[in-house]
């Protein structure tokens, strides 16, 4: 099963109603994504870090995820200063480094990290089943919720099937090379994987019908609204409005 390292815990964030957390995360993420000035983005990153601290998740694991994401963002730092034209900051022979590109890359970095941290603290601290139930309570189409749940549930199953096929061809002496035989072998692997996935899907569907599945997502637990949830949503709304006001102030 896919690991959910942040889902278990008893922090302040874990005790908040999942519906409030999802709503706050969506509103906050959209607000940060639409900001353009440095001041509100820095505040947004600080609020996201504070949320991670209150969520009680392992900071070491969080920073490992940040390293992976920022590894991709590093590409923006390589490309944008050379292509996003504006005032030339430095010239190295025929290559010009533009200040506008550096500024744009910095804003992308702040936005990405702020959004990722708020999603980790508010969304990753609930199980995927809880998230599916929450989306269902938000009146998201049942078929879409069910598709998300099944996809999540069986990603690891397909990965296991893939590993079995790879092990079987390696036992038979297969060594990948840049040859036509290698390309054909990997094509057979993909074909077998699709066949096994289709067969597993039929078995799962028949098993669920035998258990009375009607196409609707159900949960054995229900959400309980508490005073902490109301205080939380008020605080997050206040922070979000404050970021919007900062954006308006410095944009003007």
C-alpha positions as CSV (number, residue, x, y, z in Angstrom):
1,X,0.0,0.0,0.0
2,X,1.1,3.6,-0.7
3,X,2.5,5.1,2.5
4,X,0.7,7.9,4.3
5,X,3.5,9.1,6.7
6,X,1.7,12.3,7.8
7,X,-1.9,10.8,8.2
8,X,-1.4,9.5,11.7
9,X,-1.0,11.9,14.5
10,X,-2.9,13.9,17.2
11,X,-1.8,17.4,16.5
12,X,-4.0,20.5,16.4
13,X,-4.3,20.1,12.6
14,X,-5.2,16.4,12.8
15,X,-8.1,17.3,15.1
16,X,-9.6,19.8,12.6
17,X,-12.6,18.7,10.6
18,X,-11.3,17.5,7.2
19,X,-13.9,19.6,5.3
20,X,-12.5,22.7,6.9
21,X,-8.9,21.7,6.0
22,X,-9.7,21.0,2.4
23,X,-11.6,24.2,2.0
24,X,-8.8,26.2,3.6
25,X,-6.1,24.5,1.5
26,X,-7.9,25.2,-1.7
27,X,-8.7,28.8,-1.0
28,X,-5.1,29.4,0.3
29,X,-3.5,27.7,-2.7
30,X,-5.5,29.6,-5.3
31,X,-4.7,32.9,-3.5
32,X,-1.0,32.2,-3.4
33,X,-1.0,31.1,-7.0
34,X,-2.5,34.4,-8.1
35,X,-0.2,36.6,-6.1
36,X,2.6,38.4,-7.9
37,X,4.4,40.6,-5.4
38,X,7.2,39.4,-3.1
39,X,5.8,40.7,0.2
40,X,2.6,38.6,0.1
41,X,4.5,35.6,-1.2
42,X,7.0,35.7,1.7
43,X,4.1,36.0,4.2
44,X,2.4,33.1,2.5
45,X,5.5,31.0,2.9
46,X,5.8,31.9,6.5
47,X,2.2,31.0,7.2
48,X,2.6,27.7,5.4
49,X,5.7,26.9,7.6
50,X,3.7,27.7,10.7
51,X,1.0,25.4,9.6
52,X,3.5,22.6,9.1
53,X,4.9,23.2,12.6
54,X,1.4,23.0,14.1
55,X,0.6,19.8,12.1
56,X,3.3,18.0,14.0
57,X,4.6,16.1,11.0
58,X,8.3,15.1,10.7
59,X,10.2,18.1,9.5
60,X,12.9,15.9,8.1
61,X,10.5,14.1,5.9
62,X,8.9,17.3,4.8
63,X,12.2,18.8,3.7
64,X,13.0,15.7,1.8
65,X,9.9,16.3,-0.3
66,X,10.8,19.9,-0.7
67,X,14.2,18.9,-2.0
68,X,12.6,16.8,-4.7
69,X,10.2,19.6,-5.8
70,X,12.9,22.2,-5.7
71,X,15.0,20.0,-7.9
72,X,12.5,20.5,-10.6
73,X,12.2,24.2,-9.8
74,X,16.0,24.5,-10.3
75,X,15.3,24.1,-14.0
76,X,13.5,27.4,-13.9
77,X,16.5,29.0,-12.4
78,X,18.6,27.7,-15.2
79,X,16.3,28.6,-18.1
80,X,14.4,31.8,-17.1
81,X,17.4,34.1,-16.4
82,X,18.6,33.3,-19.9
83,X,15.2,33.5,-21.8
84,X,12.9,35.9,-19.8
85,X,14.1,39.1,-21.3
86,X,14.2,42.4,-19.6
87,X,17.0,44.4,-17.9
88,X,20.4,42.7,-18.5
89,X,22.0,42.0,-15.1
90,X,25.2,40.4,-16.4
91,X,26.7,39.4,-19.7
92,X,29.0,36.5,-20.2
93,X,30.1,36.7,-23.7
94,X,27.2,36.2,-26.0
95,X,25.0,35.0,-23.1
96,X,22.9,37.6,-21.3
97,X,21.4,37.0,-17.8
98,X,18.2,39.0,-17.3
99,X,17.1,40.3,-14.0
100,X,13.4,39.7,-14.8
101,X,14.1,36.0,-15.3
102,X,15.7,35.8,-11.8
103,X,12.8,37.6,-10.2
104,X,10.3,35.4,-12.0
105,X,12.1,32.2,-10.9
106,X,12.2,33.5,-7.3
107,X,8.4,34.1,-7.3
108,X,7.8,30.6,-8.7
109,X,10.0,29.2,-5.9
110,X,8.1,31.0,-3.2
111,X,4.7,30.1,-4.6
112,X,5.6,26.4,-5.1
113,X,7.0,25.9,-1.7
114,X,4.2,27.8,0.1
115,X,1.5,25.8,-1.7
116,X,3.3,22.5,-1.2
117,X,3.8,23.1,2.5
118,X,0.1,24.1,3.0
119,X,-1.0,20.9,1.2
120,X,1.3,18.8,3.3
121,X,0.1,20.3,6.6
122,X,-3.6,20.3,5.7
123,X,-4.2,17.6,3.1
124,X,-1.4,15.0,3.6
125,X,-2.4,14.8,7.3
126,X,-5.5,12.9,6.4
127,X,-5.8,9.5,4.9
128,X,-6.8,9.2,1.2
129,X,-10.0,7.5,2.2
130,X,-10.9,10.5,4.4
131,X,-10.0,12.9,1.5
132,X,-12.3,10.9,-0.8
133,X,-15.1,11.1,1.8
134,X,-14.5,14.8,2.1
135,X,-14.7,15.4,-1.6
136,X,-17.9,13.4,-1.7
137,X,-19.3,15.7,1.0
138,X,-18.4,18.7,-1.2
139,X,-20.8,17.2,-3.8
140,X,-18.0,16.2,-6.2
141,X,-19.4,13.6,-8.7
142,X,-19.5,10.1,-7.1
143,X,-17.9,8.6,-10.2
144,X,-14.9,10.9,-10.0
145,X,-14.4,10.2,-6.3
146,X,-14.7,6.5,-6.9
147,X,-12.2,6.7,-9.7
148,X,-9.7,8.6,-7.5
149,X,-10.1,6.0,-4.7
150,X,-9.7,3.0,-7.0
151,X,-6.7,4.6,-8.8
152,X,-5.0,5.2,-5.5
153,X,-5.8,1.7,-4.2
154,X,-4.4,-0.1,-7.2
155,X,-1.4,1.9,-8.3
156,X,0.8,-0.2,-6.0
157,X,-0.8,-3.4,-7.3
158,X,0.1,-2.6,-10.9
159,X,3.6,-1.7,-9.7
160,X,3.9,-5.1,-8.1
161,X,2.8,-6.8,-11.3
162,X,5.4,-4.8,-13.2
163,X,8.1,-5.9,-10.8
164,X,7.0,-9.6,-11.2
165,X,7.2,-9.4,-15.0
166,X,10.6,-7.7,-14.9
167,X,12.0,-10.3,-12.5
168,X,10.7,-13.1,-14.7
169,X,12.4,-11.8,-17.8
170,X,15.6,-11.2,-15.9
171,X,15.6,-14.8,-14.6
172,X,15.4,-15.9,-18.3
173,X,18.6,-13.9,-19.0
174,X,17.3,-10.7,-20.4
175,X,19.6,-7.7,-20.3
176,X,18.3,-4.4,-21.6
177,X,20.3,-3.1,-24.6
178,X,19.8,-0.6,-27.4
179,X,18.6,-3.4,-29.7
180,X,15.4,-4.3,-31.5
181,X,15.0,-7.4,-29.2
182,X,15.1,-5.1,-26.1
183,X,12.4,-2.8,-27.6
184,X,10.2,-5.8,-28.5
185,X,10.7,-7.2,-25.0
186,X,9.6,-4.0,-23.3
187,X,6.6,-3.7,-25.7
188,X,5.6,-7.2,-24.5
189,X,6.1,-6.1,-20.9
190,X,3.7,-3.2,-21.4
191,X,1.2,-5.4,-23.2
192,X,1.3,-8.0,-20.4
193,X,0.9,-5.3,-17.8
194,X,-2.2,-4.0,-19.6
195,X,-3.7,-7.5,-19.8
196,X,-3.1,-8.2,-16.1
197,X,-4.5,-4.8,-15.2
198,X,-7.6,-5.5,-17.2
199,X,-8.1,-8.9,-15.7
200,X,-7.6,-7.5,-12.2
201,X,-10.2,-4.8,-12.9
202,X,-12.8,-7.4,-14.0
203,X,-12.2,-9.4,-10.8
204,X,-12.4,-6.3,-8.6
205,X,-15.6,-5.1,-10.3
206,X,-17.3,-8.5,-9.9
207,X,-16.2,-8.8,-6.3
208,X,-17.6,-5.3,-5.5
209,X,-20.9,-6.1,-7.2
210,X,-21.1,-9.3,-5.1
211,X,-20.7,-7.0,-2.0
212,X,-23.6,-4.8,-3.1
213,X,-21.6,-1.9,-4.7
214,X,-24.0,0.6,-6.3
215,X,-21.5,3.2,-7.6
216,X,-21.6,5.5,-4.6
217,X,-18.8,6.2,-2.2
218,X,-19.7,5.3,1.4
219,X,-17.8,5.7,4.7
220,X,-18.2,4.0,8.0
221,X,-17.2,7.2,9.9
222,X,-18.7,10.7,9.9
223,X,-17.2,14.1,10.5
224,X,-17.7,16.0,13.7
225,X,-17.6,19.8,13.7
226,X,-16.0,21.3,16.8
227,X,-15.0,24.7,18.0
228,X,-11.4,24.1,17.0
229,X,-12.5,23.8,13.4
230,X,-14.4,27.1,13.4
231,X,-11.4,28.9,15.0
232,X,-9.1,27.3,12.4
233,X,-11.1,28.4,9.4
234,X,-11.4,31.9,10.8
235,X,-7.6,32.1,11.3
236,X,-6.9,30.7,7.8
237,X,-9.5,33.1,6.3
238,X,-7.9,36.0,8.1
239,X,-4.4,35.0,6.8
240,X,-5.7,34.6,3.3
241,X,-7.5,38.0,3.3
242,X,-4.3,39.6,4.7
243,X,-2.3,38.1,1.9
244,X,-4.8,39.5,-0.6
245,X,-4.7,42.9,1.0
246,X,-0.9,42.9,0.8
247,X,-1.0,42.0,-2.8
248,X,-3.4,44.8,-3.5
249,X,-1.3,47.3,-1.5
250,X,2.1,46.5,-3.1
251,X,0.6,46.0,-6.5
252,X,-0.8,49.5,-6.4
